[in-house]
Amino acid sequence: MNPAFQSLASACPYAWPVTGDWRVADTALLVIDMQRDFLDPDGYFAALGENASELREAVGPAAKVLALARRLGMRVIHTREGHRPDLADLNDTKRARALAMGAPIGGPGPLGRLLVRGEPGWDSIAEMAPVDDEIVIDKCGNGAFHATDLDQVLRANGIRNLWLVGVTTDVCVSSTMREANDRGYDVLLISDACCAATSALHAATLAGIEREGGVFGAHISSSALLEAVR
């Protein structure tokens, strides 16, 4: 089964996708960094001095979008940010910034070493954990295309369109959206299924997407998406 759907007229700033109808087989859901290190009060994000509870506002809507994608049979791909245990993939700039914020990457934390692969904090939260054959992309940067095989995976599976949910809107989600746009994918960010450290940062990211007729793609609320796609 490969059902086709009409373009989503309620997306902003254009009816998505811009080329018209879309199909389940050519569209994938990217779940960006829904990990304990970002969403747990004992994780890396909290160690930076941020309020992780703010990010949890995205969990409910994101879980609904994930359930929809699974029901439709869409390809679901999860990303996790984290570094090798030996930190060989951690550049000096990122290392110094985290250290200056009092959250040294690889340092000890309640959920194990901060932002390190294989530690409890690196795991996906239970509500958004991968199942069955869902693909997981492990990354060491903000954008999911940087130093990963994500583009190869998408093209090998015939994917042209992307839905994005996850955290944070202004950093890893936005970085991934821009990278995908530059590679020719039409990206739809599910606005309330993403969250930033502050509502102002979240709103500014959405406003930036709307510039120039949708310079990086489009966005839509989870309720509008679920209403349009049944």
Number of C-alpha atoms within 10 A of each C-alpha: 8 12 10 12 14 14 18 21 15 15 20 20 19 17 18 24 22 15 9 11 13 20 18 18 19 18 23 24 23 24 28 26 30 31 26 23 32 28 26 20 17 18 25 33 21 17 21 16 11 15 18 23 14 14 24 21 16 23 22 15 21 25 18 16 23 21 13 17 19 15 10 16 15 19 21 21 20 22 23 24 24 27 22 15 14 10 16 8 13 16 11 8 9 13 15 14 13 15 14 11 11 13 23 21 22 22 14 13 18 13 19 20 22 26 34 24 23 14 17 18 26 26 21 21 18 10 12 20 15 17 9 5 9 13 16 16 19 19 23 21 20 18 22 28 20 15 11 15 13 20 17 11 14 19 11 9 14 13 19 20 23 24 21 26 31 30 26 24 32 20 17 21 27 23 19 21 28 19 18 23 17 11 12 10 21 22 27 23 29 25 23 21 27 28 24 25 19 15 12 11 16 20 16 12 18 21 13 13 22 17 13 9 12 18 13 23 26 27 27 23 18 22 14 14 18 12 9 14 13 9
